[in-house]
Amino acid sequence: MWPGCEVEWLDALRIMGRWVPSTFNWIYATNVESTPWLYDFFYDSLWRYRWFANACRRFVGAWCGPLMRREVLGAHPDLIVSTYPLGTAGLDWMRRHGDLAGVPVTAIVSDFAPHPFWVYPDADLHYVMSEASLRAMYRAEPDAVGAVGAPPVRREFRPRDRSAARAEFGLPTTGFTALISCGALGFGAMERAADAALRADGVSRVLVVCGRNDRTRRALAERGDPRLVPIGWTDDMPGLLACSDVVVTNAGGATALEALACGRAVTMFEPIAGHGRANAELMAESELAELCPHATDLTGTLRRWTDDSAELAEREERALKHACTADLDDQVAALADVPQHHGPRSLRPQDAFFVHATTPEVPQQTGAILHLEESARTLEEWRGLLAERIRSRATELPMLSRRLVTRPGRRPQWIHDEVHAPDHVSCRELHSAEVDDEVLAEFFADPVRTDRPPWQLLVLHDSITGRAILAAKMHHSLGDGVAVTSNLVHLLCDEQQPKPASGKVNRPWYRRVPEVLRGLTGLALSGAAPSRCWTGTSSPERSFGHLSLPAAQARAIARDHGVTSTGLMLGLVAEALHRTHRERNPAARFRVMVPRTARTGRGGAGMSEPGNHTLSMSLDLPIGPMPTPWRVRAAARALLQLETSGQPIATGAVMTAMGLLPAGLHRWVVRRVYHRRFFNAIVSVLPGQRRPAHIDGVRITEVLPVLSLADGVGLAVGAIGWGEHFGFGVTTDPALAPRAEVFTEHLRDAFAEMRARR
């Protein structure tokens, strides 16, 4: 279809291990010939127990996918066509792990009955062999995409003149000829099929293609029956099929497809276990084959067809009509333009955590406020610009085209959904900073809708000054602060942005067992929070505060005191806590939960990996009486000790382990660990960027994070360095903690004191 293109073949079994092809062939042949009951049990279980089918597919995908990944990505393919279910499993694994974006991944299911091992929700298209096969495909995987395809056989398999074909093989040109073929391995009831055919009056000769089964070929040859023609391995199956009046087979695979393409009547005799039986039943249902479970059935069918040439001709016409309903060349050409399909998938444990942590009073959503420099653009121009960028870019960002599906007692899932700009963008014209704050507070207090991709943008515009503010909120299950910020930048900004600094890349927790054990011990010994400050029963009311600090001065202060910028931010939070508490509570320690990013660096260009990739630490901030610089250094030292204690990787292992629990139990555990008993506040310092970013030429001057609370916890503080500023966002529950503006004022005073000491 594409002259000059390169075609590369990849053997999925060989990729899985050099020992795998021979071992799997032996297992398959043994099951079919010696233990058919075991193969039937396995096949029936795939249909009866969806969890079993999913587990088998995931197991094979996790085995095959990582091994295929290097080979497939190294080829830089424009199109991938799988003709083997284990290979499709590997491609499905790659898709679920973020690979092959924009590359059509398709599968040709050559069996008539697509069982759950054949069909995968992340393949863009499956070609199946009949309308009945398509219905079976949707039963096997309701979220798959399929279409009826032409038989995938070589061009040589086509209708030919019987007499001419028989003459080429030195066979008599007249008389009824039955062809028995049971695949390359030639197993099954071939000898019983030959005996049944020979008992049918009117059958002149029986051709038996034994393939690699030399034992059966020799046994048939020793009979000396002139009507019986045993044939070993042959490269001319098209010619042999052309010689036949009827084809007898037992699996419904390649032989059946080739026979239909040649316009020959097909009988399925004593179908082999598992997929052979299912194929035979489906072909019979589609009137493309006669099902003959017993020898007497085959003998009777052949007698009837030799006596009634009209019925045989009708069968041949039906076979040829089915084979000609579509053109394989045209269908292969169409694969290049197949739109990408996103099947549903269970959330990662780290993402499902925030679904389960959501309560009516405490929605789990995170966001950001982007301040833009003044411009001459009107509100309608901003609306049109954002709508255009959403239309052109949102589909490229998986994080923004996911819709959350929650079902009682079931794991939450993502499904792909269309992104319609009017559903995600709202605009307001304002003329007062005070009104801005009220509208922003109302926007962030309102839970994001989950009947569509759960994110929302709000544009506030002052027509007098030209000032514009862009607010964004997303369900926390979509991603952490790094993913939210970087995906917003990728969606909206003009230039391709570098990925935010992601810190060191961590090895998986299961490769750091001693460190995990040390961290788990530390978590267990730390126990509950040392006080109950600012915790209790949550209310739905929220207050929000924002603060912007000069980044150059903040970094200089951090250098002066020998701490990192993150350490300085935590020290300022500790000082603000001290100033807020000193008149009400003399407690010396205040426990905060500190998320730390743990990204692997595999994200796409210009954006970080979707989802939550954070590890958490329980940090006891010093809030008793002491000079501010001492407090900053004490907080920085405590943070450094925790980062090397194994606690972050231990919390990651715990979150992963919780994801193995049944959905109901997972939810119960999450709500008891993400809770006021274990910490008093959430403090997150996010990596940002210093390079300027623009939206249609308008510079983003600062970014302010907006964090959600945990159940029973009254304070959340986020900080991010962006351009020339460090932006703070404070969220409080006024029923549990002072209003956010009180805390931000103390933050401002603490920074002013540190700056004055330089």
N, C-alpha and C positions, 0 to 999 in steps of 0.2 A: 504493500500500500504506500510505502514511503521509500522510493528508490534511493539508495545510498545510505540508508539508516543502518545503524549497528544493532545487531541483536545478540544479547548475551544470555546464556542459559545458566541457571543456578539450581543445583540438585539439593533440595532441602534436607533429604535424608543424609547425604554425604556431608553436608555442612554440620549436621548434628553429631557426627563422629564417624570415623572410617568403619567402625564395627556395626554401625546402625543399619545400613541397607540390608546386609545379609541377615542380621538378627531379626529385623522387622519382617523380612520376607519369610523367614522360618516360622516366626510366631503366627503370621497370617496363614500360611499354608497348614500349619499344625492345627490351628483353630478350625479351619474350614473342613479339613479332612478327618481329623481325629477327635476333636472336642467341639463339634458344632454347637452343642448346648451352651458352652461357655461363651462362644461368640454371640449367640442369640441373646444370652443374658446381658452381655455388655451392650449390645446394640439396643435392646429394649430399654435398658436403664438410661441410655442417653435421652430417649424420648420420655420416659416416665418421670425421671427426677431431673428437673432443670438445674438444681444445684450441682448434680453430678456432671452434667454436660458442661456447665460453666467451669467447674473445677478441672475437668480434663482439658478443655480448650486453653484455660489459663496456664496449666502446667506445661503443655506442649509449647504454647506461645512464649513462656518465660524461658524455656529451654532453647527453642529454635531462634527466637527473635534476636537476642544479643549476639548470637553467632552469625546470623545473617546480616546484621546491621552494617558491619564494616564492608562486606562485599557489595551490598546493595547501594549504600551511600557512596562507595568508591566509584561505582559505575555512573553516577550522576544521571539517573534514568529520567526520561520524559514520560514513560508509561511502563507500568508493571502489570503483567498478566500472570496470575497463578493458576496452575492446572492441577494442584495437589493440595489437599486440605491442611497438611502439616505446614506447608509453605505459607498458606493463607493465615494460619495461626501466628506464624512469625511476623508477617506483615501487619496483622492486627495489633500485635504487641508493640511494634515500632510506631504505629499510628497513635496508640494510647500513650506512648511515651514522648510524643511531640515530634516524631520524625515524619518525613514524606509529605510535609505540607505543600500543597499545590501539585503534587504528582499523582495522577490517577492510579488508584490501586484497585484492580479488578480481578475477578475469578471466573473461570469457566468450570461449571460443575457438570462433569460428563456422565455421572450416574443419574438415572431417572428419578431416584428418590433422594433429594438432598437432606441428609440427616444433620443433627445439630453440630457434628464435627466438621461439616462442610461449609457452614454458613457463619459469617462474622459481621457484627454490626458496623465495624469501621471500614469495611471494604466499600468502595464507591458504587460497585455494580457487580451482581452475580448473573451470568448467563446460565439459565437452566434449560432443560430439554423439552418441556411441554407446559401447557397451562396447568395440568395436574401437578407437575413438578413445582411450579411457581406457588401453588397453594400450599404444598408441603414445605416449601422454603419458609413461608411466612409462619407456619406452625412451628418450625424449628427455631426461627429467630424473627420475632415480629418486627424488630427494628432494622432488619436488613433491607437492602434495595436489590430488586431483581427484575429480569426480563427474560422472555423466551428467546433462546438463541438457536442458530442453525447448528446441526451436528458438527463438532470440531473434528472433521476427518480430512484426510488428504484428498486432493482433487481427483485422484485415480478412482476413488469410490464414487461411481456414477452408473446409471443404467446402461447396460450393454446388451448386445444380441447374444442370447444363450448359445445358439448353435455355433457361432463363430468362436465364442470363448471355449466351448467344449472341444472344438476341433484343435485349438491351440494346445490343449492339455492331452490330446489323444484319446478323448472320451467319445462314446457314441453321441451323436447329435440329437437323438430322440430319447424319450423315456423320462420318467419323473426322478429327479435327483434331490436327495436330502443332504445338506451339509451340516455336520456337527462340529462346533468349535466352542471350546470353553476357555479361551484366553491363552496367554503365553505359557502358563504353567500347566495347562491341560488337566486340571483336576476336577473332581466331581464325578457324576455317574455317567461317564462317557460310554463305557461298555454296555451299561443298561440302556442307554439312549440308542445305541446302534442296534441292539437286539430288538427294542420296541419298534424301531423304524423298519427293520427287515421283516417284521411280522405283518406290516401293513401291506395289503394287496395293492398292487399298482406302483409300488416304489421299485424302481429299476436298479438304482444304485445308491449307496450311502458313502459319502466322502467324510472321513473323520480326520480333522486337523488336530494332531496331538501336541503340537508345540514342542516344549522341552520335556514332555513326559514320554521318554523312550520306552519305559516299561509297558505302558498301555499300547503304544504303537507296535511293539514286538508281539504282544499278546493278540492283537487283532490280526496281524499279518500271519500268525501261525494258524489261524482258522482256515485259511485257504478258500474262503467264500468269494466267488468271482464278483458278487454284487458289492462287496465291502472293500473300500479303497482307503487304507490308513496312510496318512501323510504326516511326516515329521515337521520340523521347523521350515517355514516357507516365507519368502519375501513377496509372494504374489497373492495375497489375500483378495485384492480387487478382482483378479481373474477367477479365483475359486468361487467367490460370491456370485460372479456373473454366470458361472456354470449351474448354479443351484436353482431349484424351484422354491425351496423352503430352507430356512436357517434355524437350527436347533442350538440353543445356548442355555446358560444357567445363571448368569450374573447380571445381565442388563448393562454391561459396561461398553467397552470399545466395539466388541463384535456386534452387539445389537445396533449401535449407532451406524456402523459401517453397512450393515445389512439394510437398514432403513434408507440410507443414502443411495444404495444401489437399487432400491425399489423392490426388495424381497420380503416375502412374508416371514414372520418370526414366531417361533414357539419357545417358551421358557419351560424347560423340563427339569423337574426336581431342583428348584433353585437352591443355591448354596445358602448357608446360614447368613443371618444379619442383613447386610445391604442387598445381597442377591435376592432374597425373598421379598424385600421391600420394593426393589426395582421391578421385579416380575409382577407384583400386584398392581403397581402404578401403571406399568405399560399395558396390562390387561384392562385396567380401568379406562385408559385412554384409547382402547381398541387398537393399539399398535402391536400387540403380541397376544398369542393364545397361551394361557397359563395351563400347563400340564403337570400337576403335582405327582402323578404316578405313571408307570409305564403304559397301563391300559389307556390312560388319557392321551398319551402321545400317539399310540397306535391308532386310536379312534380318530384323532384329529387328522392324521396323515391319510387315513382311508377316506375321510369325508372330502378332503381337498383334492385327492386324486380322482374322486368320482365327480366332484362339482367344480369344474374349472372356473365357473363364474364367481364363486365365493373366493377362490384363490386370487383371481384377477382383482376382485374388490379389495382384498387385503393388500395386494401389491400397489394398487392405486392410492390407498390410504397412506401407506408407508412413504411413497414418493411425494405425495402432497405434503405430508408433514416435513419431509426433508427439504422441500423447496419453499416453505413458508417464509424463509429469510435467507439472505445471502451472507455467508460468513465473512467475505471480504468487506462488505459494507459495515457489518457489525464490528469487526475489528477496527476499521477506520473510525467508527463512532466513539470508540473507547478513549481516544485522545482528548475528547472534549467533554468527558463525563464530569459533572460537577462533583466537588468533594462532599462526601457524606460523613456526618458525625453521629455515630451511634451513642446511645446512652451509656454512661459509665458511672460506677459508684465513686463517690468522692474519696479522695485520699483521707486517711485517718486525721491528718492535721487540718484538713478543710472541713470534714464532717464534725470535728470538735466544735466549731463555731455555729454549726446548725443546731447541735444538741445544747449548746450553751445559751441559745436564744430563749428568752421568756417574754411574756407580754409586756412586762415593765422594763426589760433590758434588751432591746434589739441589738444584735451584733452587727454593726456596720462601721466602716472606717472611711475616712475621706480626707479632702484637702481643699484649701482655699488658695486660689491663684490670684494675686494682685497684678494687674497689667498697667503699663504706663499709659498716660493719656494719649488719645488718638481722636481723629475726626470721624471715626466710624459711628454709625447709628445703631440702635438696638436691633433693627430689622436686618442690617448688614451682618451683625454678629450672629443673629439667628440663622441666616442663610449660610454663613461660612461654616458654622458648626454642623448644620444639617448635611452640607456637602461632604465634609470630612468624615462624618459618621457613615454616610452612604459608601464612600470610596475606601475607607480604611477599617471599619469595625469588623468586617468579615475576615480580615487578615489576622485579627487578634482573638484567639480562642477564648480568652478571658472575658471578652465583651459580648460574645454570642452564645453564652451558656445560660440556660434556664434551669432553675433548681426545682426538682421534683421530690417531695417528701410524702411518704406513705406510712401510716401507723405500723410500727413493728418491723419496717423494712429499712434497709440502708438508703440514705438519701442519694439521689443520682443527678448527674448533669445530662441534659439533652440539648442538642443544638437547636437554636431558634433564630428566626429572622429578626434583624435589628431595624426598627423603624424610628427614624430620627425624632418625629413628633412625640413618641412615647418617652423619650429620654432627655429632651431639652425643654426647659421652660425659661422665660425671660421676664424681667421686670425693670421698669424705668423708675429710678429713685433719685432723690435730691438731698439726702441727709445721711451722714455717717451713722447717726443714731438709729435711723430707720434701717440702714444696711444691717446693723447688728441684730435687730429684731427679726428681720426676714431670714438671715442666716441661721439664727437660733431655731426658728420655726422649721426651716428646711432640714437641719441636721437632727432635730428631735423627732421628725416624722419617719417611721420605719420605711425602708425602701421596699417597693412592691416586688413580689416574687412570682407573679403570674407572667412575667416577661424576664429577659435578662436583667438581673437585679442591680442596676446602677442608674444614676440620675445626674444630670448636669443642670445648674442654675446660673444664668447670667444676670448680674445686676449692673445697670448702666446709668450713669449720671450725664444727662444730655448737656448740662451747663459746662461741666469741667471736662467731659470726654473720658472720665475715669470709668474703668470696667473691672468687675470682680467676677471670677469664674469659680463656682463651688461645685465639688463633685463628691458623691457618696456612693459606696458600694457595699454589698453584703460581705461580711468578713470572710465568708467561705470562699469567695472569689480569689482572695489573696491578702497578703500582709501589706504593710505600708509601702515597702519597696516595690512590690508588684503593682500596686495601685498607682503610685506616682509615675513609674516608668511606662506603664501602659497608657496613662493619660498623656504623657509627653509624646509617645509614639503616635497616639491618635490625633493629637491636636497640633503639634509643633511643625514648623516648616522644615528645619534641618534634621538630618538623622542624628539622634543623640547618642552619646556613648552610654554604656550601661553604668549605673551607679556603682561606686566602689562596694564590693561585696564582702570584704574581709577575707580571712583565710578560708580555703576550701577544706571542709572537714571530710575525713574518711567516714564511711558508713559505721553506725554504732556497733554492728556485729563484728567489725574488725578492730574494735577498741574495747574488748570485754573488761580488762582490768580497770580502765578509766571509767567505764559505765558502772561497774560495781562500786568503785570509790565514790562516784557521784550519787548512786542510790543510797549508799550509807550516809552521805552528807545530808541528803534530802530527808531521810528517816530521822536523823538526829536533830535536824532543825525544827521539826515539829510544827505546831501551830504558830501563828503570828504572835509576837510578844505582847501585843495590846489589841484592843478592839476599837482603836481610834477611827472615826469616820466610816464605820461599818454598821450594818443593821438591815432592816427591811427596805428594799429598794422601792422607789416611787417612779412614776413615769415622767416626772418633771426633770428638766435639764437646764443647766446654765453653761454658757460657753464663753471662754475668754481667749484672747490672742495677744501675742507680744512679739515684737521683732527687735533683735539685737544686732549691732554691727559685727559682722563675722570677723573682720580683720582684728578688731580689738579683742574679741573673745579668744581668738587663737593666740594672740600675744599674751593675754592673761594666763592662758593654759600653759604656754611655754615658760612664763615667769615662775610658775609654781610647780613645774615639772610633772604636769598631768596631761592627759589627752583631752581633746575637745569633748569627748563623751564623758570623761571623768569630771570636767568642769560643769557640764550641763547637769549631771547628777548631783554635784555639790551644790549648785544653785537651787535645785529642787529641794535638797535637804535643808538649806538655809531658809527657804520660803516656808517649808513645813515647820521649822523651829519658830519662825516669827508668827506664824498663824496659831501655833499651839501654846506658846509660852504663857499666854494669859488664861488658858483653859485647861491645859493638861501638861503635867511635868514629866511625861514619859521620855526616856532617853533614847529609845529605838522605835523606828517606824519601818515596817516591812513593806517593800515594794516588789512587784513582779516585773522583771526587766526582760523583754523579748530581745533576742540577738539574732541577726540574720545568719543563715547557714546555707547560702546558695552554692551551687556546684559550678557555676560558670557555663552551663549548657544552654542558656537562654538564647533566643534569636537576636539578630543584630538590632541594637537600639532599644532593647527592652529586656527585662528580667523574666525569669521563669514565672508562669502563672502559678497561683496557689500560695499557700502559706509555707514558707521555708524558714521558720524561726525556731530557735531553741530558747528556753526560758531559764531564768535564774531568780531565786528568792534572795533579795539583797536587803539587809537590815541597815537603813540609813541612820547615822547619828544625828539626833535632833535635840540633844540636851545642850546646856549652856557651854559655849566655846567660841573663840574667834572664828569669823567666817573663813579665812584662809585655811585654818586647821580643819574645819569641817569639809572643805573642798578636797583637801589632800586625804582625809580619812575616808571619804566616799570613794575616791579614786582607788585607794589601796584595797578597800573592800571589794570593789568591782574586779580588780586584777586578780585577787585571790580566788574569787568565784570562777573566773574564766579559766583558771588552771586547775580547778578542783574536780573536774569531771561532771559537775552538776548540769551544765548545758546539754552535753551529749546524753546524760542519763534521762533528762526530761524528754528528749527526742525519742529515746527507746521506749519510754513509758507511753508516750502518745501513739507510737506505732503499735505497741502491744495492745493498747485499748481498742484500736481499730479492728483487732481480730475478734472482739466480743460480738455477740448478737446485738443488733441495732438497739433494742430496748435496754439491754444492760449497758451498752456503751453510753447511751444518753444518761442513764442513772449515775454512772461513775463520773462523767464529765461535770454534771451539775454539783457533784460533791467535792471535786478537786478545784474547779474554777470558781472559787467561793471565798467569802469574807473570812472564813476560818483560817485560811492559809496566808493571806496578804491583805494589806490595808489600801493599796493603791497600785495602779499600773503606770510605769514610766518607761517610755520607749524613745530612744535616740536613733533616728533613721539616717542612713547615708544618703546624701544628696549629690549635688554637682555644683561646680563653680562656673562652668562654661555658660554664657548667656543662652537663653532659649527664647524663641519668638513664635507667636501665633499670627500668621499672615503679616509678618513684619513688625508686630507689636511685641515689645519685650516683656517677659514675665519678670517682674521686679522682686517678688518674694513669694514663698510658698509656706503656708501654715497648715500643719497636720491637724486632723480631728480624729480622736480616738473614742472607742466605745468603752463603756464600763463593764464590769463583771457583776454578777448577781450579788447584791448585798455590799458592794464596794462603792464608795462615794466619790473617788477621784481618779482621773486618768490624765496623764501629761505626756504630750508628744513633742519632740523637737527635731528639726531637720535643718541642715545647712544648705542654703540655696543661693548661689550668686554671692551677693555682698551682705547677706543677712543670715542670721540664725532665727528661724521662726518657731515660736512656741504655740501650742494649742492646748487649752485646758478644758476638760469636761468635768462637771461635778453634778451630783445629785443633791440639790439644796436641802432635801430632807435628812441627809446624812453628813454633809460637809458644807463649809462656807461657800458662797457663790464664787464663780470662777474669777470674776473681776478682782475679788479680794486676794486670791492667790497670785494672779498675774501681777498685781501691784507689788506684792512682796518679792516676786521674782525680779521685777524691775529694780527695786531698791537694793536687793542683794548684788545684782550686777553692777549697779552704780557704786556701791561700796568697794567692790573688788577693783573697779576701774580707778577709783580715787586713790587706792593704796599703791598703784604703780609708781 
